[in-house]
Amino acid sequence: MNNLIELKLATKEEAKCLHRLQVEAFMPLYEKYQDEKTSPAKESLERIVEKITEENSDFYFIIFNGEKIGGVRVRWHQRKTVYEHVNWIAPIFIIPKFQNKGIASKVIEQLFYNYPNTIEWRLDTIKQETGLCHLYEKCGFIRVGDDTVVNENMTLINYVRNCIRVRRFREEDADEVSRLIVRNFLEVNSKDYGIAAMEELAKVYDSGKVLNIASYAHMYVFEWNGMIIGTGSISSFWGSETESILLTVFVLPEFHGKGIGRKIIHTLEQDPFYIRATRVEIPASITAAEFYRKFGYDYKNGVMELDEEQHYRLEKFKKAGQ
């Protein structure tokens, strides 16, 4: 017999059934952790109705061989542009009788298929529930951010699955990467440096300039739906074997705030130029300095001042191989 898993949008009239399943699924965790304020087992029927009818979410029944056995909700912030596709899974649940049968991972795979334009998936779970953590990691999620302590027994952790394809730069990417960088100069950096200065800089960053950087640096591109939406490079710092430098870290303006920049830094920090280095430097624009500081980079020699190119020089010290 085939085990058929389906997702069916819940209606307001079906809220009682969905509520009953949610309480049954989460009650064992509530009894274990006594998380009165955060447990879905303590959520009211009225709140379930609100979630079903909210514009910025879809709440599904999980159906297994024709039987309703749980639910999953996908939510998002109100999308102002076509590119704002960051989705949260909150919550996903299956009643105990049907747990540990591989159903949840298949449901998550189905969500990936149903929402193909998603840039990033997010969720949180209980740190102490190693089985749940393993499930999400198996589905491609990675742990990010700070933990949230609910009580002395329970901590919530955040997971993210980024849907961006990463690959090394190819010569035929030069024009597209150039346009991406120039757009940042004109639309973003001009707010700090003025449009005239950025128009002059934009003239320099043609495809030839991009190809020149790629000739000595390891340049990466980040694609979504076949479009390059980000780029970043890392190189030896003036030929040093122990120092490296991050260059040309840019994201298309309409994709700012979607986790792409974080993915670029994470990628560059896995590159051989980064791994072998004991010191890594970044020439940061005024716009980007605080972003880099979130990743452990700080002002070079502890001095916050702009250099002759109007960059802040940031650096990070580390052990080689890390």
C-alpha positions in Angstrom: 0.0 0.0 0.0 1.3 3.5 -0.9 1.6 6.0 1.9 0.0 9.1 0.3 0.8 12.4 2.0 -1.3 15.4 1.0 -1.6 19.0 2.1 -5.1 20.6 2.2 -5.8 24.2 3.1 -7.9 24.4 6.2 -11.1 26.5 6.3 -12.5 28.5 9.2 -15.2 25.8 9.5 -12.5 23.2 10.1 -10.7 25.1 12.9 -12.0 22.8 15.7 -10.4 19.8 14.0 -7.1 21.6 13.4 -7.1 22.8 17.0 -7.7 19.4 18.4 -4.8 17.9 16.3 -2.5 20.7 17.4 -3.2 20.2 21.1 -2.8 16.5 20.8 0.5 16.8 18.9 2.1 19.4 21.3 0.7 18.3 24.6 3.6 15.8 25.3 6.1 18.7 24.8 4.1 21.0 27.0 3.9 18.4 29.8 7.7 18.0 29.5 8.7 21.7 29.3 5.8 23.6 30.9 6.2 26.4 28.4 2.8 28.0 29.2 3.3 31.1 27.1 4.9 29.6 24.0 3.3 26.1 23.7 1.0 25.7 20.7 -0.8 23.2 23.0 -2.1 26.1 25.0 -3.2 28.1 22.0 -6.9 29.0 21.8 -9.4 27.9 19.2 -9.9 31.6 18.4 -6.2 32.0 17.6 -6.4 29.1 15.2 -9.3 30.7 13.4 -7.3 33.9 13.2 -4.3 32.0 11.7 -6.5 30.3 9.1 -8.0 33.6 8.0 -4.9 35.7 8.0 -3.9 37.1 4.6 -0.2 36.5 5.0 -0.3 32.8 5.8 -1.5 29.4 4.6 -2.6 26.8 7.2 -2.8 23.2 5.9 -4.0 19.9 7.2 -1.5 17.1 6.8 -3.4 14.1 5.4 -1.9 10.7 5.5 -3.7 7.9 3.5 -6.9 10.0 3.7 -6.7 10.7 7.5 -6.0 14.1 9.0 -3.0 13.6 11.3 -1.6 17.1 11.8 -1.0 20.5 10.3 1.6 23.0 9.0 1.4 26.7 8.5 3.5 28.8 6.1 3.5 32.5 6.9 5.3 35.6 5.5 5.4 39.3 5.9 3.3 41.4 3.6 5.1 41.4 0.3 5.8 44.8 -1.2 7.7 43.4 -4.2 7.8 40.2 -6.1 11.2 39.4 -4.5 10.1 39.4 -0.9 9.8 35.6 -0.5 11.0 34.7 3.0 8.7 32.1 4.5 8.3 30.8 8.0 7.2 27.3 8.9 5.2 28.0 12.1 4.1 25.5 13.3 4.4 22.0 11.9 2.9 19.2 13.9 1.9 15.5 13.6 0.0 13.6 16.3 2.1 11.1 18.3 0.6 8.0 16.6 2.1 9.0 13.3 5.4 10.5 14.4 8.8 9.0 13.5 7.5 7.7 10.2 9.3 10.1 7.9 6.1 12.1 7.3 7.4 15.5 8.5 10.4 15.5 6.1 8.1 14.6 3.2 5.8 17.5 4.2 8.7 19.9 4.2 9.8 18.7 0.8 6.3 19.3 -0.5 6.4 22.9 0.9 9.6 23.5 -1.0 7.9 22.3 -4.1 4.7 24.3 -3.5 6.6 27.6 -2.9 9.2 27.6 -5.6 9.9 31.4 -5.4 11.0 31.3 -1.8 14.4 32.8 -1.2 14.7 31.7 2.4 12.8 29.3 4.8 12.9 30.0 8.5 11.7 28.2 11.6 12.5 27.7 15.3 12.5 24.6 17.4 13.4 23.3 20.9 17.1 22.9 21.3 16.7 20.0 23.8 14.7 18.0 21.2 17.6 16.5 19.2 15.3 14.5 17.0 13.6 17.7 15.8 16.9 19.4 15.2 18.1 16.4 13.2 14.9 16.5 11.1 15.4 20.1 10.1 19.1 19.7 9.5 18.4 16.7 7.3 16.0 19.0 5.3 18.8 21.5 4.7 18.3 24.0 7.5 21.2 25.4 9.4 21.2 26.9 12.8 21.6 30.7 13.0 21.3 33.6 15.5 21.0 33.7 19.2 19.2 31.2 21.4 16.0 32.2 23.3 15.7 30.8 26.8 12.1 30.0 27.6 12.7 28.5 31.0 15.3 26.5 32.8 14.5 23.4 30.9 13.7 24.7 27.4 15.6 26.9 24.8 14.4 27.9 21.4 16.9 28.0 18.5 16.5 29.4 15.0 17.0 27.5 11.7 17.3 28.9 8.2 17.3 27.2 4.8 18.6 29.5 2.0 17.4 28.6 -1.5 20.2 30.5 -3.3 22.5 28.6 -5.7 26.2 29.3 -5.2 28.8 28.8 -7.9 32.2 30.2 -9.0 32.2 33.2 -11.4 32.4 32.5 -15.1 33.6 34.9 -17.8 30.1 35.2 -19.3 28.8 36.5 -15.9 30.9 39.7 -16.2 28.3 42.0 -17.7 25.6 40.9 -15.2 27.9 41.2 -12.2 29.0 44.6 -13.4 25.4 45.8 -13.6 24.7 44.4 -10.1 27.6 46.3 -8.6 26.8 49.6 -10.4 23.2 49.4 -9.2 24.4 49.3 -5.6 26.7 52.3 -6.2 23.9 54.4 -7.7 20.9 53.2 -5.6 22.5 52.4 -2.2 26.0 53.9 -1.7 25.0 57.2 -3.3 23.0 57.9 -0.1 26.4 58.2 1.8 28.8 59.3 -0.9 26.6 61.4 -3.2 25.4 60.5 -6.7 28.2 62.3 -8.6 30.9 60.3 -6.9 29.1 57.1 -7.4 28.5 57.8 -11.1 32.2 58.3 -11.5 32.9 55.0 -9.7 30.2 53.2 -11.8 32.2 54.1 -15.0 35.1 52.1 -13.6 33.2 49.0 -12.8 32.5 47.7 -16.2 32.8 44.1 -17.3 36.6 44.5 -17.8 37.0 45.6 -14.2 35.0 42.6 -13.0 37.1 40.2 -15.1 40.3 41.8 -13.8 39.2 41.1 -10.2 38.2 37.6 -11.1 41.6 37.0 -12.5 43.3 37.1 -9.1 40.5 36.6 -6.7 38.1 33.7 -6.0 34.8 35.3 -7.2 31.4 33.7 -6.5 28.0 34.4 -7.8 24.7 33.7 -6.1 21.7 32.8 -8.2 18.0 32.7 -7.7 15.6 31.5 -10.4 18.5 31.8 -13.0 19.3 35.4 -12.1 22.5 36.6 -10.4 21.4 38.4 -7.2 24.7 38.6 -5.3 28.4 38.4 -5.7 31.5 38.3 -3.5 35.2 37.7 -3.8 38.2 36.8 -1.6 41.8 37.2 -2.5 45.3 37.0 -1.0 46.2 40.3 0.6 49.0 41.6 -1.6 50.3 38.1 -2.2 50.4 37.2 1.5 50.1 33.5 2.5 48.6 34.4 5.9 46.4 37.5 5.1 43.4 37.7 2.8 40.9 40.3 1.8 37.2 40.3 1.0 36.1 42.2 -2.1 33.1 43.1 -4.2 30.4 41.9 -1.7 27.2 43.1 -3.3 23.5 42.1 -3.4 20.9 43.4 -5.8 19.1 46.3 -4.0 15.7 44.6 -4.1 17.1 41.6 -2.4 18.7 43.4 0.6 17.5 42.1 4.0 16.8 38.6 2.7 19.8 36.9 4.1 21.8 36.9 0.9 24.6 38.9 2.4 24.9 36.5 5.2 25.2 33.6 2.7 27.9 35.5 0.8 30.0 35.9 3.9 29.4 32.3 5.0 30.6 31.2 1.5 33.7 33.3 1.4 34.6 32.1 4.9 34.8 28.6 3.6 37.2 29.5 0.7 40.8 28.3 0.9 42.0 32.0 1.0 40.0 32.5 4.1 40.9 29.2 5.8 44.6 29.6 5.4 44.6 33.2 6.7 45.3 34.4 10.2 44.0 37.9 9.4 41.3 38.9 7.0 40.6 42.5 5.9 37.6 44.2 4.4 37.5 47.6 2.8 33.9 48.5 3.9 31.7 51.2 2.6 30.0 53.5 5.1 26.8 51.6 4.2 28.2 48.2 4.9 30.5 48.6 7.9 28.0 47.6 10.6 26.9 44.6 8.5 30.4 43.2 8.5 30.9 43.9 12.2 28.1 41.4 12.9 30.4 38.7 11.6 33.3 39.5 13.9 35.1 42.0 11.8 36.1 45.2 13.6 37.9 48.5 12.8 41.6 48.0 11.8 43.9 48.7 14.8 40.8 49.7 16.7 40.5 53.0 14.7 37.2 54.0 13.1 38.2 56.3 10.3 37.8 56.5 6.5 40.8 55.8 4.3 41.7 57.9 1.2 39.1 55.8 -0.8 36.4 56.6 1.8 36.3 53.1 3.1 36.5 51.8 6.7 39.2 49.2 7.0 37.9 46.3 9.0 39.7 43.1 10.0 39.3 39.8 11.8 42.0 37.7 13.4 41.8 33.9 13.5 43.8 30.8 13.6 44.9 29.3 10.2 42.6 26.4 9.3 39.6 27.8 11.0 
